[in-house]
Amino acid sequence: MEQAPLVNANNRREIDELSRLMRSSSVSVSSSLQQNPVQPVPQVPHREPPALPPRPQRRRVKAVYDCPADDDDELSFYRGDIIFVVEEIDDQWWFGVIEGDANRKGIFPKNFVKALPT
């Protein structure tokens, strides 16, 4: 099977035009560089990123009594359960989640638990 030549009458004109454009653009780029030499990029001093604010530490409490929930929004727990306090609702009720079981969450009376050391 005979291959067609890379340069033929159909594409010769295109090749000549491309060659002419390449020669003229290289001259203009070269003369442009002579008129406006490339300036080095100034060095920016290294700065440390700002420190992140400390992550709020969730308070952990331990149940001292069993506490069956009376309503759907209340948390049921047993003596010895560890609870993460998420929010203090008021001076008697907190909202929390049982450690290790994110599905068990709700409000609970704070007088049924004791604080654990942080």
Steps between C-alpha positions, in 0.01 A plus 500: 500500500648831391499785750418852395791745532492725807532812288281518195342765284195524728687577820812670362337844517400444865852386592655805334257732684572335834875525444468870414293565813744314721796697365326835541373423851842384620650828380233705676538297821877538485483876445235530771728322747785735414279804561334357815735251666343253740521625856572253780209425731563669836544261791217513751608437857360180650226556755348243728126452453288644778441265787161336515289582802498224757240237432227514762528196719176318560429432861460135589280391786422164658152390596464439873138379472284323242283751315208373289375761252150636561473679161632444146754783530652359821805275525471162671818376666624261763728542798860504370419625148732772373326799339648781293333827598424686177302791644381633832127564449448670836623466858331156540498335154779423251498357149742216436588184314606162639869431433530237229135519390419818307138383458439535874466872558266736676453719800568372849499631858849612600451381859506136373864528389840601634777675307800294386851648508609652168 
